[in-house]
Amino acid sequence: MRYRSGIYNLLVLLIGGIPIAMPTVLSATMAIGLHRLSQQGVITKRMTAIEEMAGMDVLCSDKTGTLTLNKLTVDKTLIEVFAKGFNNEHVLLYPARASRTENRDAIDVAIVGTLAEPKEARAGIRKVHFFPFNPVDKRTTLT
């Protein structure tokens, strides 16, 4: 019975003290993480960005090159085909056909660059209509 009052007092101190110390502990932990990331060449403007990045599984960056070497590539080993009658070659060829090779857009260059011969993208087809990428519909169309 004598221990019970001591345990209650310990619980009161822990419950009362943890919320006060939590911001300090979190800030110190994030500062240590920020320092370690900076040693690897990572630049962040906000410390909370580290916490946000920790919850990510996939990072998709824009084509400005701010997070990359300003060179986009397609990893052919990650292509999965789920439709019957299609293979990896189809998955690479059809987007290349809908790409504009003449304007040297970074995404289009990366897609056409997956082909063994870039001229094969439009070989054997007759272009009737081309609708460039539309951010509302999120598609490019070539008929």
Contacts in CASP RR format, 6 or more apart in sequence:
PFRMAT RR
TARGET T0000
AUTHOR 0000-0000-0000
METHOD contacts of the structure
MODEL  1
MRYRSGIYNLLVLLIGGIPIAMPTVLSATMAIGLHRLSQQGVITKRMTAI
EEMAGMDVLCSDKTGTLTLNKLTVDKTLIEVFAKGFNNEHVLLYPARASR
TENRDAIDVAIVGTLAEPKEARAGIRKVHFFPFNPVDKRTTLT
27 47 0 8 1.000
30 47 0 8 1.000
30 48 0 8 1.000
30 50 0 8 1.000
30 51 0 8 1.000
31 47 0 8 1.000
33 50 0 8 1.000
34 44 0 8 1.000
34 47 0 8 1.000
34 50 0 8 1.000
37 44 0 8 1.000
37 50 0 8 1.000
44 50 0 8 1.000
53 59 0 8 1.000
59 67 0 8 1.000
61 67 0 8 1.000
61 68 0 8 1.000
63 72 0 8 1.000
63 106 0 8 1.000
63 107 0 8 1.000
64 70 0 8 1.000
70 106 0 8 1.000
71 106 0 8 1.000
72 106 0 8 1.000
72 107 0 8 1.000
72 109 0 8 1.000
72 110 0 8 1.000
73 110 0 8 1.000
74 92 0 8 1.000
74 110 0 8 1.000
74 111 0 8 1.000
74 113 0 8 1.000
74 114 0 8 1.000
76 88 0 8 1.000
76 92 0 8 1.000
76 114 0 8 1.000
79 88 0 8 1.000
79 91 0 8 1.000
79 92 0 8 1.000
81 87 0 8 1.000
81 88 0 8 1.000
81 90 0 8 1.000
81 91 0 8 1.000
92 111 0 8 1.000
92 114 0 8 1.000
92 115 0 8 1.000
93 115 0 8 1.000
93 120 0 8 1.000
93 121 0 8 1.000
95 111 0 8 1.000
96 111 0 8 1.000
96 112 0 8 1.000
96 113 0 8 1.000
96 114 0 8 1.000
96 115 0 8 1.000
96 118 0 8 1.000
96 120 0 8 1.000
96 121 0 8 1.000
97 121 0 8 1.000
97 122 0 8 1.000
97 125 0 8 1.000
97 142 0 8 1.000
98 140 0 8 1.000
98 141 0 8 1.000
98 142 0 8 1.000
99 105 0 8 1.000
99 107 0 8 1.000
99 108 0 8 1.000
99 111 0 8 1.000
99 112 0 8 1.000
99 121 0 8 1.000
99 140 0 8 1.000
100 108 0 8 1.000
100 130 0 8 1.000
100 132 0 8 1.000
101 108 0 8 1.000
101 109 0 8 1.000
101 112 0 8 1.000
101 118 0 8 1.000
101 121 0 8 1.000
101 122 0 8 1.000
112 118 0 8 1.000
112 121 0 8 1.000
115 121 0 8 1.000
127 142 0 8 1.000
127 143 0 8 1.000
128 143 0 8 1.000
129 141 0 8 1.000
129 142 0 8 1.000
129 143 0 8 1.000
130 141 0 8 1.000
130 142 0 8 1.000
130 143 0 8 1.000
131 140 0 8 1.000
131 141 0 8 1.000
131 142 0 8 1.000
132 140 0 8 1.000
133 139 0 8 1.000
133 140 0 8 1.000
134 140 0 8 1.000
END
